Amino acid sequence: MSAVRRIGYGGDYNPEQWPESTWAEDIRLMAEAGVNLVTVGVFSWSRLQPGPGELTVGWLDRVLDLLAGAGIGVDLATGTASPPPWLITAHPEILPVTVDGRRLALGSRQHYCPSAPAFRAASVDLADRMARRYAGHPAVTMWHVGNEFGCHVPACYCELSAEAFRNWLRARYGELSRLNEAWGGAVWSQDYTSWDEVEPPRTTPTFANPAQQLDFARFSSGELLDCYRAERAAIAAHSPGTPVTTNFMGLFRPVDQFRWAAEVDVVSVDSYPDPADAESHLLSAMACDLTRSVGGGRPWVLMEQAPNAVNWRSVNVPKAPGQYRALSLQAVARGGDAILSFQWRAAAAGAEKFHSGMLPHAGTDSRVWRQVVGLGADLGRLAPVAGSLVPAEVALLLDWESWWALEQDSHPSRLHLVELLREFYRPLFEAGVNADFAHPESDLSAYRLVLVPALYLVSDAGADNVSRFADDGGTVLVSFFSGIVDTSDRIRLGGYPAPWRDLLGLRVEEFAPLPEGVAVRLDGVDGGDGVGRVGQDGVGRVGQDATGRVWQDAIDLGGAEPLLRYAEGHLVGQAAATRHPYGRGEAFYLGTLPDQATLGALVEQACRRAGVEFRTDLPPGVEAVRRGDYLFVISHLDRPVDLDLGGKSLDLLTSDIVGPAVALAPRAVLVLTPRD
């Protein structure tokens, strides 16, 4: 992301919350920690503009001059994430309304309706004034619009939003007859005769129209994006060429990041995995890979993370010793070129006063501060990594529109996409397989293997793209409840999954989802005698204790070869997982969610048949990621672990020659490059 080959390091800096007498100390300590990039002004609207009119920015002038003098770059925010009281008092219609008709109050943050003209006008005015004043300032290296769009208010249901929604629908459908057809108006007497009759999908006596809900999700993501675009345009008018960003939130459902990423110059993300989750490092890795992917593989920015504990969970578990470092270097390994935290100095007041900071309440004589300084030194040593790319031969298909439709109500079972993505991502992570997330309509030619977990909604173009990928020699693994509906959430008839029956060599006659906690036994087609993870031919085998969870498909084979069969229940003897040749490639299908070991064996088999290297020598809890010429080896364990590197390498972090045998300390990290 940066012209200078270095890894950015720093965090949210909120000097307006502190006496000016502390600022010089901040600059001195930033230098001690190796900080070279800070975000300024995210929530400072009331201090930047205490009332309508010109900026009150003497304090910000002095802060930016101090940072520039210390050689610290600034990601300067427009300050529009939290409208000030004077604006709400003048325009109470800005306050958002929930799905059940409650108008939310002032006193928190993100309290705005994205469709409110008064909010848009005021936010663009502030962005314009900021850009006019600070364009060309030596500290400003990037602009930051808003904050975590959709985090607290993903959609507004007020009358202003209703009118904007109707305008959006007019542009999308043109005629009411087309809207009635797309929404299935004949069902439950929902044919509209006037655009004025159309409302957002507010709370109803029972299930709201699913196509209406889907369109409202599209609209709501788009309204937020329009807010971002308006501020970006105001900035570009005065500060052309300076990158503009906003911070995404990883696997966050309300905002379609594939559409948003095309509008930002640098993709940024906030990542807050729960330290109490034993797989927090896996979820963090998923967020990293997604961020890299929506940006087209370009280096990206970890805009926020917690140096220690957060403040907003019911129990805020602190990060273990070394965890802040391990997860930060994981982000670098997976393509990050800047590692920032929220926030620089832990707040003394307000709702986030118990959210950790790089400079904690305890001061510099603390574990957190020592880790902050140590991480800064590590990132300084990783300058050669900056700008390099992360290769991936595997992709998981993800489409926000499908996600919105999948998790609606009145379905055969309540499926949760992030949980399913975790199941399919886990074996790749554990085997050191780099993976991207890809949109179903995107170019898949760079991949050898494409996984399709619960892609419930797929367009005709997306369905054809997946089939063409296999026809051209790729390997596809499709899960249950994929390819079920079109872009209007209308069933694709003729047996599931209609667009891929030829690809998969089967037809699903009916669904038989399993109750929570219930599993069915599965048998391999060889009678279940493949006990090991890898058979003699080098591909994954299924163990004797294989089970299926969550779901069952009643599969009619039409050329596919069964890999697993149901061993009990009313589907006993029928295929539960299959493989089918298609063109120059092949397609796997999973009609159930196998247990972790069995799913891992099937993903391994798909990888090996696709020609993707699948390591089985990594201890659980140790990840291996290749970025450019460097191999990152990261332990997420709280105990030492032995590892065979297969040879000697130079560790960029210590300049030591290590290997082939190494003993990794708890949460240790190696950044390896082959010796010349």
VMD Tcl script that draws the C-alpha trace (Angstrom):
set ca {
  {0.00 0.00 0.00}
  {2.83 2.46 0.72}
  {5.56 3.77 -1.53}
  {8.04 3.34 1.33}
  {8.83 -0.34 1.87}
  {7.88 -0.73 5.49}
  {5.04 -2.16 7.54}
  {2.80 0.51 9.03}
  {2.32 0.39 12.80}
  {0.19 2.38 15.19}
  {-3.44 2.89 16.15}
  {-6.39 5.23 16.67}
  {-5.08 8.40 18.27}
  {-7.65 10.55 20.06}
  {-5.74 13.58 21.38}
  {-8.97 15.57 21.80}
  {-9.81 13.30 24.74}
  {-6.66 14.35 26.63}
  {-5.04 17.57 27.91}
  {-2.66 19.09 25.40}
  {0.10 18.61 27.96}
  {0.05 14.86 27.21}
  {0.63 15.21 23.48}
  {4.41 15.58 23.64}
  {4.58 12.46 25.79}
  {2.44 10.63 23.21}
  {4.85 11.53 20.43}
  {7.87 10.45 22.50}
  {6.29 7.10 23.39}
  {5.16 6.53 19.81}
  {8.78 6.86 18.74}
  {9.82 4.40 21.45}
  {7.23 1.88 20.21}
  {8.13 2.29 16.54}
  {4.78 3.84 15.61}
  {4.73 5.34 12.12}
  {1.00 5.59 11.30}
  {-2.01 6.74 13.37}
  {-5.68 7.35 12.65}
  {-6.91 10.71 13.91}
  {-10.37 12.24 14.27}
  {-12.74 9.30 13.86}
  {-15.22 10.47 16.53}
  {-14.28 14.15 16.79}
  {-17.17 15.85 14.96}
  {-18.32 17.80 18.02}
  {-14.76 19.11 18.60}
  {-14.14 19.83 14.92}
  {-17.46 21.58 14.41}
  {-19.18 22.70 17.65}
  {-21.94 24.21 15.51}
  {-22.83 24.81 11.87}
  {-20.18 26.63 9.90}
  {-16.40 26.74 9.81}
  {-14.08 24.26 11.49}
  {-12.70 24.78 14.97}
  {-9.42 23.01 14.33}
  {-6.59 24.82 16.04}
  {-6.06 21.76 18.21}
  {-5.98 19.47 15.16}
  {-3.51 21.75 13.36}
  {-1.14 21.42 16.30}
  {-1.59 17.64 16.53}
  {-0.91 17.08 12.84}
  {2.15 19.35 12.94}
  {3.53 17.39 15.92}
  {3.00 14.09 14.12}
  {4.53 15.35 10.90}
  {7.57 16.59 12.81}
  {8.04 13.13 14.27}
  {7.72 11.43 10.87}
  {4.42 9.76 11.80}
  {1.87 9.47 9.01}
  {-1.82 10.15 9.60}
  {-4.90 8.36 8.35}
  {-7.10 11.44 8.77}
  {-10.77 10.76 9.44}
  {-13.62 12.94 8.25}
  {-15.10 12.65 11.75}
  {-18.60 11.78 10.54}
  {-19.15 8.51 12.41}
  {-21.00 10.17 15.29}
  {-23.24 13.19 14.58}
  {-23.00 15.88 17.30}
  {-25.93 16.89 19.52}
  {-26.45 20.24 17.78}
  {-27.10 18.48 14.48}
  {-29.61 16.05 15.99}
  {-31.39 18.88 17.78}
  {-31.72 20.78 14.52}
  {-32.68 17.67 12.53}
  {-34.21 14.97 14.75}
  {-35.27 13.08 11.62}
  {-31.63 11.97 11.32}
  {-32.11 9.51 14.19}
  {-32.65 5.97 12.85}
  {-35.75 3.81 13.29}
  {-35.62 0.08 14.02}
  {-37.56 -2.69 12.27}
  {-40.26 -2.53 14.95}
  {-40.72 1.24 14.67}
  {-38.62 2.52 17.62}
  {-36.64 5.68 16.97}
  {-33.19 5.38 18.52}
  {-31.88 8.21 20.69}
  {-28.82 10.41 20.85}
  {-26.18 9.39 23.36}
  {-24.16 6.67 21.65}
  {-22.60 6.60 18.19}
  {-23.65 5.88 14.60}
  {-27.07 7.34 15.41}
  {-28.03 8.32 11.88}
  {-30.29 7.23 9.07}
  {-28.10 6.90 5.95}
  {-31.00 8.10 3.78}
  {-31.57 11.32 5.76}
  {-30.76 14.32 3.52}
  {-29.74 16.43 6.52}
  {-27.16 13.86 7.61}
  {-25.75 13.47 4.13}
  {-25.49 17.22 3.64}
  {-23.79 17.78 7.00}
  {-21.35 14.88 6.60}
  {-20.35 15.95 3.10}
  {-19.92 19.53 4.32}
  {-17.57 18.41 7.09}
  {-15.60 16.14 4.74}
  {-15.29 19.01 2.27}
  {-14.05 21.44 4.92}
  {-11.53 18.89 6.26}
  {-10.18 18.11 2.81}
  {-9.87 21.79 1.86}
  {-7.89 22.52 5.00}
  {-5.64 19.48 5.18}
  {-5.03 18.48 1.57}
  {-1.29 18.47 1.13}
  {-0.48 18.51 4.84}
  {2.79 16.56 5.24}
  {1.31 14.27 7.90}
  {-1.74 13.16 5.88}
  {-1.00 9.93 4.02}
  {-4.55 8.61 3.79}
  {-8.18 9.69 4.34}
  {-10.60 7.72 6.48}
  {-14.37 8.02 5.88}
  {-16.83 7.14 8.65}
  {-16.24 4.13 10.85}
  {-17.46 0.52 10.64}
  {-20.41 1.36 8.40}
  {-23.50 -0.59 9.47}
  {-22.02 -1.79 12.75}
  {-24.82 -0.60 15.03}
  {-27.42 0.51 12.49}
  {-27.23 -1.76 9.45}
  {-30.61 -0.54 8.18}
  {-33.12 2.19 8.95}
  {-36.89 1.74 8.62}
  {-38.04 5.36 8.93}
  {-40.20 7.19 6.38}
  {-37.15 8.79 4.77}
  {-35.71 5.30 4.23}
  {-39.08 4.08 2.94}
  {-39.14 6.79 0.28}
  {-35.52 6.10 -0.68}
  {-36.33 2.38 -0.87}
  {-39.22 3.06 -3.23}
  {-36.96 5.15 -5.46}
  {-34.39 2.37 -5.45}
  {-37.05 -0.18 -6.43}
  {-38.30 2.04 -9.26}
  {-34.75 2.20 -10.63}
  {-34.30 -1.57 -10.27}
  {-37.61 -2.80 -11.68}
  {-39.02 0.07 -13.70}
  {-42.58 -1.23 -13.52}
  {-44.67 -2.50 -10.62}
  {-45.56 -5.62 -12.58}
  {-41.89 -6.62 -12.60}
  {-41.60 -5.99 -8.85}
  {-44.74 -8.07 -8.19}
  {-43.32 -10.91 -10.24}
  {-39.90 -10.76 -8.53}
  {-41.46 -10.62 -5.06}
  {-44.01 -13.35 -5.71}
  {-46.92 -10.99 -5.14}
  {-49.48 -13.73 -5.81}
  {-48.43 -15.36 -2.52}
  {-50.36 -14.04 0.50}
  {-52.10 -11.35 -1.58}
  {-49.08 -9.04 -1.89}
  {-49.55 -7.55 -5.36}
  {-48.93 -3.79 -5.32}
  {-50.95 -1.35 -7.43}
  {-49.00 1.82 -6.50}
  {-45.39 2.49 -5.57}
  {-46.65 4.39 -2.54}
  {-47.96 1.12 -1.10}
  {-44.47 -0.37 -0.88}
  {-42.79 -0.21 2.53}
  {-39.57 -1.54 4.07}
  {-39.95 -5.06 5.53}
  {-40.92 -3.90 9.00}
  {-42.10 -6.21 11.79}
  {-45.07 -8.24 10.53}
  {-47.48 -10.77 12.11}
  {-45.40 -13.64 10.71}
  {-42.70 -14.16 8.08}
  {-42.09 -11.07 5.95}
  {-41.80 -11.45 2.19}
  {-38.34 -12.99 1.63}
  {-37.71 -11.27 -1.73}
  {-38.65 -7.95 -0.15}
  {-36.22 -8.61 2.70}
  {-33.47 -9.47 0.21}
  {-34.01 -6.29 -1.79}
  {-34.03 -4.23 1.39}
  {-30.66 -5.74 2.36}
  {-29.30 -4.77 -1.06}
  {-30.75 -1.28 -0.68}
  {-29.42 -0.80 2.86}
  {-25.86 -1.80 1.96}
  {-26.10 0.53 -1.02}
  {-27.38 3.49 1.02}
  {-24.43 3.22 3.38}
  {-22.12 2.96 0.38}
  {-23.64 6.11 -1.09}
  {-22.80 7.94 2.16}
  {-19.19 6.82 1.78}
  {-19.11 7.78 -1.91}
  {-20.40 11.28 -1.20}
  {-17.66 11.97 1.35}
  {-15.01 10.40 -0.87}
  {-16.04 12.72 -3.72}
  {-15.74 15.74 -1.43}
  {-12.24 14.65 -0.43}
  {-11.14 13.93 -4.00}
  {-12.12 17.44 -5.08}
  {-9.38 18.91 -2.87}
  {-6.97 16.03 -2.22}
  {-6.68 14.04 -5.45}
  {-4.22 11.17 -5.37}
  {-4.34 10.66 -1.60}
  {-5.78 7.20 -0.83}
  {-9.23 7.01 0.76}
  {-10.41 4.11 2.92}
  {-12.99 3.01 5.44}
  {-12.78 0.14 7.89}
  {-14.63 -3.10 7.12}
  {-15.47 -5.64 9.82}
  {-14.43 -9.01 8.42}
  {-17.22 -11.54 8.06}
  {-19.90 -8.93 8.69}
  {-23.27 -9.65 7.08}
  {-24.88 -6.21 6.46}
  {-22.28 -4.71 4.09}
  {-21.45 -6.27 0.70}
  {-17.69 -5.94 0.79}
  {-17.17 -7.08 -2.80}
  {-19.16 -4.05 -3.97}
  {-17.62 -1.72 -1.39}
  {-14.02 -2.76 -2.02}
  {-14.18 -1.44 -5.57}
  {-14.76 2.03 -4.09}
  {-11.81 2.20 -1.66}
  {-8.19 2.82 -2.56}
  {-6.88 0.68 0.29}
  {-8.98 -2.07 1.88}
  {-9.00 -1.90 5.68}
  {-10.51 -4.14 8.34}
  {-11.19 -4.25 12.06}
  {-10.57 -7.66 13.64}
  {-11.65 -8.56 17.16}
  {-11.54 -12.35 17.64}
  {-12.57 -13.47 21.12}
  {-9.54 -14.65 23.13}
  {-11.91 -17.02 24.95}
  {-12.55 -18.88 21.67}
  {-10.04 -21.69 21.23}
  {-10.19 -21.04 17.48}
  {-9.87 -17.27 17.63}
  {-6.74 -17.50 15.47}
  {-8.70 -19.38 12.78}
  {-11.47 -16.76 12.67}
  {-8.83 -14.05 12.58}
  {-7.16 -15.78 9.63}
  {-10.51 -15.96 7.81}
  {-10.99 -12.22 8.28}
  {-7.48 -11.56 6.95}
  {-8.01 -13.73 3.87}
  {-11.39 -12.16 3.18}
  {-9.94 -8.65 3.40}
  {-7.15 -9.53 1.01}
  {-9.62 -11.19 -1.33}
  {-12.18 -8.39 -1.62}
  {-9.27 -6.08 -2.45}
  {-8.21 -8.26 -5.35}
  {-5.13 -9.62 -3.58}
  {-3.58 -6.21 -2.88}
  {-1.88 -5.49 0.46}
  {-4.35 -4.19 3.02}
  {-4.55 -2.49 6.43}
  {-5.48 -4.02 9.78}
  {-7.12 -0.80 10.95}
  {-8.25 -1.95 14.40}
  {-7.58 -4.75 16.84}
  {-7.37 -4.87 20.62}
  {-3.92 -4.85 22.23}
  {-5.53 -6.73 25.11}
  {-9.19 -6.95 26.20}
  {-12.21 -5.24 24.65}
  {-15.11 -3.72 26.59}
  {-18.25 -4.87 24.75}
  {-18.59 -8.62 25.38}
  {-20.43 -9.94 28.43}
  {-17.05 -11.21 29.68}
  {-13.99 -9.50 28.23}
  {-11.18 -12.02 28.41}
  {-7.69 -10.49 27.98}
  {-5.33 -11.66 25.30}
  {-2.83 -14.22 26.50}
  {0.88 -13.33 26.59}
  {2.13 -13.32 23.01}
  {-1.34 -13.42 21.44}
  {-1.33 -9.78 20.34}
  {1.98 -10.36 18.58}
  {0.97 -13.67 17.00}
  {-2.30 -12.33 15.58}
  {-0.60 -9.14 14.36}
  {2.08 -11.11 12.52}
  {-0.64 -13.42 11.20}
  {-2.16 -10.35 9.53}
  {1.20 -9.52 7.92}
  {1.56 -13.12 6.78}
  {-1.83 -12.96 5.07}
  {-1.14 -9.75 3.18}
  {-1.39 -6.87 5.66}
  {0.96 -3.95 5.11}
  {-0.11 -1.98 8.20}
  {-0.94 -3.18 11.71}
  {-2.97 -0.73 13.78}
  {-4.90 -1.03 17.03}
  {-7.75 0.64 18.82}
  {-6.52 2.65 20.48}
  {-3.21 4.41 21.21}
  {-3.93 5.59 24.76}
  {-6.60 3.72 26.76}
  {-9.46 6.13 27.43}
  {-10.18 7.46 30.91}
  {-13.83 8.30 30.26}
  {-16.77 7.24 28.15}
  {-18.17 3.92 26.98}
  {-14.78 2.58 25.83}
  {-12.74 3.36 28.93}
  {-12.28 -0.37 29.61}
  {-11.23 -1.11 26.04}
  {-7.49 -1.75 26.07}
  {-5.02 0.63 24.48}
  {-1.45 0.35 23.29}
  {-0.59 2.63 26.21}
  {-2.69 1.09 29.00}
  {-4.01 2.67 32.17}
  {-1.07 1.06 33.98}
  {1.38 3.04 31.83}
  {4.69 1.88 30.42}
  {5.55 -0.44 33.31}
  {3.14 -3.08 32.04}
  {2.96 -6.31 30.07}
  {0.88 -4.68 27.33}
  {3.33 -1.84 26.77}
  {6.29 -4.19 26.59}
  {4.43 -6.25 23.97}
  {3.59 -3.09 22.02}
  {7.24 -2.04 21.91}
  {8.34 -5.55 20.99}
  {5.84 -5.77 18.14}
  {7.02 -2.44 16.77}
  {10.58 -3.80 16.61}
  {9.36 -6.99 14.90}
  {7.46 -5.05 12.25}
  {10.51 -2.90 11.60}
  {12.43 -6.07 10.72}
  {9.72 -7.17 8.28}
  {10.15 -4.25 5.88}
  {11.28 -6.61 3.06}
  {7.86 -8.30 3.21}
  {5.90 -5.09 2.50}
  {4.18 -5.00 -0.86}
  {4.49 -8.72 -1.56}
  {1.48 -10.87 -2.42}
  {-0.07 -14.03 -0.98}
  {-0.55 -16.78 -3.58}
  {-3.65 -18.98 -3.33}
  {-4.69 -22.02 -5.36}
  {-7.98 -22.55 -3.48}
  {-11.04 -20.31 -3.24}
  {-14.17 -20.42 -1.13}
  {-17.13 -18.87 -2.92}
  {-18.94 -16.14 -1.01}
  {-21.71 -13.81 -2.11}
  {-23.33 -11.34 0.29}
  {-26.65 -11.58 -1.53}
  {-26.68 -15.33 -0.97}
  {-25.72 -14.76 2.68}
  {-28.63 -12.35 3.15}
  {-31.05 -14.83 1.60}
  {-29.61 -17.92 3.33}
  {-30.16 -16.62 6.85}
  {-33.74 -15.52 6.40}
  {-36.54 -17.32 8.21}
  {-39.04 -19.93 6.85}
  {-36.28 -22.24 5.62}
  {-35.87 -26.01 6.17}
  {-33.33 -25.27 8.92}
  {-31.56 -22.23 10.36}
  {-28.10 -22.27 8.82}
  {-25.39 -19.79 9.81}
  {-22.93 -19.07 7.04}
  {-19.93 -18.06 9.16}
  {-20.16 -21.34 11.08}
  {-20.26 -23.31 7.82}
  {-17.39 -21.31 6.32}
  {-15.35 -22.08 9.44}
  {-15.97 -25.81 8.96}
  {-14.68 -25.77 5.37}
  {-11.86 -23.31 6.05}
  {-10.48 -25.23 9.04}
  {-8.85 -28.16 7.15}
  {-7.22 -25.73 4.71}
  {-5.84 -23.63 7.57}
  {-4.53 -26.70 9.40}
  {-2.77 -27.96 6.26}
  {-1.08 -24.66 5.39}
  {-3.22 -24.14 2.27}
  {-3.62 -20.48 1.34}
  {-7.22 -19.70 0.37}
  {-9.04 -16.74 -1.09}
  {-12.71 -15.85 -0.89}
  {-14.16 -15.28 -4.35}
  {-17.45 -14.05 -5.74}
  {-19.25 -16.71 -7.80}
  {-19.14 -14.53 -10.93}
  {-15.43 -13.66 -10.60}
  {-12.57 -15.07 -12.65}
  {-11.73 -18.46 -11.11}
  {-9.02 -19.48 -13.58}
  {-6.15 -18.87 -11.11}
  {-7.45 -21.59 -8.75}
  {-7.16 -25.37 -8.80}
  {-9.91 -26.03 -6.26}
  {-13.11 -24.09 -5.52}
  {-15.22 -24.81 -2.43}
  {-18.91 -23.86 -2.49}
  {-20.29 -23.90 1.08}
  {-24.06 -23.28 1.27}
  {-24.21 -20.91 -1.71}
  {-28.00 -20.89 -1.42}
  {-28.57 -18.11 -3.98}
  {-26.68 -18.08 -7.25}
  {-27.18 -16.07 -10.42}
  {-27.24 -17.73 -13.81}
  {-23.84 -16.21 -14.52}
  {-22.43 -17.51 -11.24}
  {-23.80 -21.01 -11.79}
  {-22.39 -21.14 -15.32}
  {-19.05 -19.83 -14.07}
  {-18.67 -22.68 -11.56}
  {-19.59 -25.31 -14.15}
  {-17.18 -23.79 -16.67}
  {-14.39 -23.84 -14.06}
  {-14.80 -27.63 -13.68}
  {-15.21 -28.15 -17.41}
  {-11.86 -26.39 -17.92}
  {-10.11 -28.79 -15.53}
  {-10.79 -27.40 -12.07}
  {-12.03 -29.30 -9.03}
  {-15.21 -28.16 -7.29}
  {-16.55 -29.17 -3.88}
  {-20.20 -28.17 -3.38}
  {-22.08 -28.47 -0.08}
  {-25.75 -29.00 0.65}
  {-28.25 -26.13 0.25}
  {-26.32 -24.60 -2.66}
  {-27.78 -23.45 -5.97}
  {-31.32 -23.52 -4.57}
  {-32.73 -20.13 -5.64}
  {-32.18 -17.41 -8.23}
  {-31.48 -13.75 -7.53}
  {-35.14 -13.12 -6.65}
  {-35.03 -15.88 -4.01}
  {-37.23 -18.01 -6.29}
  {-36.74 -21.79 -6.22}
  {-34.94 -23.27 -9.22}
  {-37.32 -26.13 -10.00}
  {-36.72 -29.70 -11.18}
  {-34.74 -31.07 -8.25}
  {-31.91 -29.49 -6.31}
  {-29.44 -28.02 -7.08}
  {-31.01 -27.31 -10.46}
  {-28.17 -25.34 -12.08}
  {-25.55 -27.94 -11.13}
  {-27.30 -31.30 -11.59}
  {-25.19 -32.09 -14.66}
  {-22.02 -30.83 -12.98}
  {-22.60 -33.02 -9.91}
  {-24.15 -36.02 -11.62}
  {-27.05 -36.18 -9.16}
  {-30.38 -34.77 -8.11}
  {-31.48 -33.98 -4.57}
  {-35.10 -35.07 -4.22}
  {-35.74 -33.65 -0.75}
  {-34.09 -32.20 2.32}
  {-33.95 -33.95 5.69}
  {-32.24 -31.53 8.09}
  {-31.09 -32.87 11.43}
  {-32.09 -31.43 14.82}
  {-29.40 -29.59 16.75}
  {-26.98 -32.01 18.41}
  {-28.15 -35.03 16.37}
  {-25.71 -36.92 14.13}
  {-26.09 -39.91 11.82}
  {-23.46 -42.56 11.18}
  {-21.78 -42.60 7.79}
  {-20.04 -45.45 5.98}
  {-17.35 -45.20 3.34}
  {-18.02 -47.02 0.09}
  {-15.18 -49.41 0.94}
  {-17.06 -50.57 4.03}
  {-15.37 -48.06 6.29}
  {-11.97 -49.79 6.37}
  {-10.02 -46.64 5.57}
  {-8.90 -45.88 9.12}
  {-6.04 -43.46 8.51}
  {-6.31 -39.89 7.29}
  {-4.28 -40.74 4.20}
  {-4.52 -43.97 2.25}
  {-1.87 -45.79 0.24}
  {-2.64 -43.69 -2.84}
  {-1.94 -40.53 -0.86}
  {-5.48 -39.22 -0.65}
  {-7.66 -38.66 2.38}
  {-9.61 -41.64 3.73}
  {-12.66 -41.72 5.93}
  {-12.43 -43.20 9.43}
  {-14.73 -45.75 11.01}
  {-16.48 -43.21 13.27}
  {-17.67 -40.89 10.53}
  {-20.91 -39.00 11.20}
  {-23.05 -36.43 9.47}
  {-24.38 -33.31 11.20}
  {-26.83 -30.47 10.58}
  {-28.31 -31.67 7.30}
  {-29.18 -34.66 5.10}
  {-29.97 -34.65 1.39}
  {-31.93 -37.46 -0.25}
  {-29.67 -37.92 -3.28}
  {-30.62 -39.65 -6.55}
  {-27.40 -40.60 -8.34}
  {-27.15 -39.73 -12.01}
  {-23.58 -40.70 -12.78}
  {-21.86 -39.57 -9.59}
  {-19.78 -42.03 -7.57}
  {-20.73 -42.32 -3.89}
  {-17.92 -41.66 -1.42}
  {-20.04 -41.89 1.75}
  {-23.41 -43.44 2.51}
  {-25.84 -42.95 5.36}
  {-25.47 -45.88 7.77}
  {-28.70 -45.31 9.71}
  {-32.01 -43.51 9.57}
  {-34.56 -43.45 6.78}
  {-31.85 -42.62 4.22}
  {-29.72 -45.65 5.15}
  {-27.73 -46.91 2.19}
  {-28.20 -43.73 0.15}
  {-25.28 -41.55 -0.91}
  {-24.20 -38.82 1.49}
  {-21.11 -37.59 -0.41}
  {-20.19 -38.06 -4.05}
  {-17.63 -37.38 -6.76}
  {-18.37 -36.89 -10.45}
  {-16.13 -36.26 -13.48}
  {-17.14 -33.23 -15.51}
  {-15.33 -32.09 -18.63}
  {-11.62 -32.01 -17.82}
  {-12.32 -31.59 -14.10}
  {-14.52 -33.08 -11.40}
  {-17.02 -32.13 -8.75}
  {-17.51 -33.36 -5.17}
  {-20.85 -33.00 -3.41}
  {-21.59 -33.18 0.31}
  {-25.21 -33.85 1.21}
  {-24.46 -33.56 4.91}
  {-21.90 -31.82 7.11}
  {-19.44 -34.56 8.10}
  {-17.65 -34.51 11.44}
  {-14.45 -32.48 11.46}
  {-12.09 -35.39 10.83}
  {-14.17 -36.77 7.96}
  {-14.67 -33.35 6.39}
  {-10.93 -32.80 6.69}
  {-10.26 -36.07 4.88}
  {-12.65 -35.14 2.07}
  {-11.14 -31.66 1.67}
  {-7.70 -33.27 1.67}
  {-8.81 -35.66 -1.05}
  {-10.17 -32.79 -3.12}
  {-6.93 -30.81 -2.66}
  {-4.68 -33.69 -3.64}
  {-6.76 -34.60 -6.68}
  {-6.66 -30.93 -7.71}
  {-2.87 -30.82 -7.35}
  {-2.88 -28.57 -4.27}
  {-0.19 -29.25 -1.68}
  {-1.85 -30.37 1.56}
  {0.54 -30.60 4.51}
  {-0.07 -33.18 7.21}
  {3.06 -32.41 9.25}
  {1.86 -29.21 10.97}
  {0.99 -29.67 14.64}
  {-2.53 -28.54 15.55}
  {-2.47 -24.87 16.48}
  {0.49 -24.03 14.23}
  {-0.14 -22.21 10.97}
  {2.14 -21.90 7.96}
  {1.51 -19.14 5.43}
  {3.58 -18.19 2.41}
  {3.72 -14.53 1.41}
  {6.02 -13.72 -1.45}
  {9.42 -15.28 -0.75}
  {8.71 -15.69 2.97}
  {7.16 -18.52 4.93}
  {5.49 -17.46 8.19}
  {5.27 -20.16 10.86}
  {3.08 -19.07 13.77}
  {2.27 -21.01 16.91}
  {-1.05 -20.20 18.57}
  {-0.37 -22.63 21.39}
  {0.26 -21.84 25.04}
  {2.93 -24.55 25.22}
  {6.14 -25.36 23.33}
  {5.89 -27.51 20.22}
  {8.49 -29.30 18.09}
  {8.50 -28.79 14.34}
  {10.55 -30.12 11.43}
  {11.20 -27.38 8.88}
  {12.72 -29.83 6.41}
  {15.93 -27.81 6.12}
  {17.73 -24.71 7.31}
  {16.36 -21.21 6.79}
  {17.05 -17.63 7.79}
  {14.58 -16.21 10.30}
  {13.94 -12.60 9.33}
  {12.85 -11.69 12.86}
  {16.07 -12.77 14.59}
  {18.57 -13.04 11.69}
  {19.32 -16.54 12.99}
  {19.71 -19.67 10.91}
  {17.09 -22.13 12.15}
  {16.15 -25.72 11.37}
  {15.66 -28.29 10.27}
  {14.36 -29.17 13.78}
  {12.99 -26.30 15.85}
  {11.27 -26.03 19.21}
  {8.68 -23.26 18.96}
  {8.05 -21.43 22.21}
  {4.43 -20.61 23.15}
  {2.96 -18.30 20.45}
  {6.35 -17.99 18.77}
  {6.70 -16.77 15.19}
  {9.27 -17.54 12.51}
  {9.53 -15.65 9.21}
  {11.65 -17.85 7.02}
  {13.45 -17.26 3.75}
  {15.59 -19.86 1.99}
  {19.33 -19.42 2.39}
  {21.23 -18.28 -0.71}
}
mol new
graphics top color blue
foreach p $ca { graphics top sphere $p radius 0.5 }
foreach p [lrange $ca 0 end-1] q [lrange $ca 1 end] { graphics top cylinder $p $q radius 0.2 }
display resetview
